[in-house]
Amino acid sequence: MRRLVSAALALFGAFLTPALAQQPQRSECLAMANAAPRVMPVVFKQVAAAAEVEITYAGHSTYFIDTPGGLRIATDYSGAYQVGRLPDVVTMNRAHSTHYSLYPDKRIPHVLHGWGEDGKPAIISERIGDTFIRNVTTDIRRYFGDDAGTDMIRDGNSIFIFEVAGLCIGHLGHLHHKLDDSHFAQIGRLDIVMVPIDGTYTMSLDGVSEITRRLRASVVLPMHRFATPLDDFMRRIGQQFEIDHRIDRSFRMSRDTLPTKPTVIILDGV
């Protein structure tokens, strides 16, 4: 009888293991966004400092994220904006050539496209090193000279979300339209968000300011800055946001050092 039970359990496990392997990775940022508030007991003991990420503005829409585990990620990577060593992971959006490359350096092991093939959306949900990377697709305007007959390409852009060291870091990509409730639900909580503020090539300042207010991340990092007066963006997002102007191009941040009031950090060392 015992042998029969053991054999049955082994057979059940054989079917169960592949099914578990196919389950999507779990997003801690979504879990925290959807969880009910909890009362945490006060514990009087010394705890280790939280791990830090380093974020560097390379230019245009490219930020480098260096993780505690040594992973280097570059956003909207074309190769034109390079800081230090090659990244291990690059994300791309096919708005125009400053946001992607079809021929990236072959030494980059992970190249993640924000667009799909054959009209299908890109689906990214994978753990690379100490970072979980996922995407939320949005539509994008067609390129000049594209005579396909429609104004927008469905799911042609991706908002990339990087979950590392207890932080939820989002990059809005080449965003061309307002987000609806389903987008915000898929994004979940963001601690740091990279926002295009050009006001023309992506979307209006009013539109992107509304999105920034609703996301209410602790840190807002403007990108696609061009000649947009920062005062215009700050006036639209409201007085609840502080501004932190820095002469450096990099900063370090952990869960413990997130600002208590939402803050726009301007890195001028580019």
C-alpha positions, -999 to 999 in steps of 0.1 A, spaced: 0 0 0 28 24 9 45 17 -24 13 24 -42 9 58 -25 45 67 -32 41 58 -69 9 79 -71 26 109 -55 56 106 -78 32 105 -108 13 136 -96 46 154 -91 57 146 -126 26 164 -140 27 192 -114 64 203 -119 61 214 -156 28 232 -148 46 252 -120 75 259 -143 51 276 -167 35 299 -142 43 336 -147 69 352 -124 55 369 -94 56 407 -93 63 421 -59 53 456 -70 19 444 -81 15 424 -49 24 454 -27 1 477 -48 -29 454 -43 -23 444 -7 -43 459 21 -24 481 45 -9 462 74 -1 472 109 36 466 115 48 460 151 77 482 162 109 462 167 138 478 185 168 462 169 195 472 145 189 461 109 213 461 79 211 490 55 189 483 25 207 475 -8 211 504 -32 207 508 -69 227 534 -89 209 553 -116 228 573 -143 213 596 -169 231 589 -202 210 612 -223 177 614 -243 157 585 -229 186 563 -218 191 557 -181 216 531 -167 205 511 -137 233 493 -118 219 468 -93 233 455 -60 240 422 -77 262 438 -104 236 438 -132 238 468 -156 205 477 -174 201 504 -201 167 518 -211 156 528 -246 191 518 -257 204 527 -292 241 527 -284 244 564 -289 243 571 -252 270 551 -234 284 555 -199 311 532 -187 310 495 -194 285 478 -218 251 470 -202 241 434 -195 205 441 -203 190 466 -228 154 475 -233 142 492 -265 112 510 -280 109 514 -317 98 551 -319 128 563 -338 165 554 -341 175 571 -308 154 546 -288 165 512 -303 190 494 -325 185 464 -346 222 457 -345 233 461 -308 267 451 -297 268 413 -297 284 412 -263 252 424 -247 236 392 -235 200 403 -230 182 425 -256 145 431 -248 123 447 -275 92 467 -264 74 457 -296 62 424 -308 63 407 -342 34 398 -365 10 423 -348 14 405 -314 23 425 -282 57 420 -266 53 399 -234 83 403 -211 83 387 -176 116 373 -166 142 374 -139 177 383 -149 202 382 -121 188 400 -91 162 419 -112 127 409 -123 118 427 -156 83 430 -170 64 453 -194 31 469 -200 23 477 -236 8 509 -250 0 521 -285 24 542 -306 21 566 -335 32 554 -369 66 565 -382 70 590 -410 65 574 -444 44 545 -431 13 543 -452 -4 514 -435 -36 535 -432 -40 538 -394 -26 564 -371 -15 541 -343 3 508 -339 -14 488 -313 10 476 -285 40 492 -303 55 507 -271 64 492 -238 65 506 -203 93 486 -187 93 479 -150 124 468 -131 119 452 -96 152 451 -77 164 456 -41 128 462 -30 124 491 -54 99 493 -83 114 513 -111 94 522 -142 104 537 -176 74 550 -196 92 547 -230 80 568 -260 45 572 -246 20 586 -271 -14 585 -253 -30 587 -219 -32 556 -197 -65 540 -187 -73 522 -155 -62 489 -170 -27 503 -176 -24 516 -141 -35 483 -127 -9 464 -147 18 489 -137 11 487 -100 32 507 -75 63 526 -87 89 541 -64 109 556 -93 95 566 -127 113 579 -158 90 603 -176 93 619 -211 86 657 -208 92 670 -243 55 678 -247 54 672 -285 72 641 -298 57 619 -272 25 635 -257 14 668 -243 28 681 -210 -7 682 -196 -12 645 -205 21 633 -191 17 655 -160 -16 638 -153 0 604 -155 29 615 -132 5 628 -106 -16 595 -106 15 573 -105 27 593 -75 62 577 -74 86 589 -47 111 599 -74 104 613 -109 132 613 -134 125 635 -165 138 624 -199 133 634 -235 140 668 -220 150 688 -251 140 725 -246 110 719 -224 111 745 -196 112 725 -164 90 751 -147 62 742 -171 63 706 -161 66 714 -124 37 738 -125 15 711 -141 23 683 -117 15 704 -87 30 716 -55 30 682 -39 62 675 -58 96 688 -46 125 695 -70 160 683 -65 185 698 -90 219 679 -90 251 687 -108 259 650 -111 246 625 -136 242 597 -111 227 590 -77 222 560 -54 189 551 -39 175 523 -16 141 516 0 154 534 31 165 566 13 134 572 -8 122 608 -2 92 612 21 77 637 -4 75 630 -41 105 645 -57 116 654 -92 154 648 -95 171 666 -123 206 652 -132 226 679 -150 259 661 -153 252 648 -188 
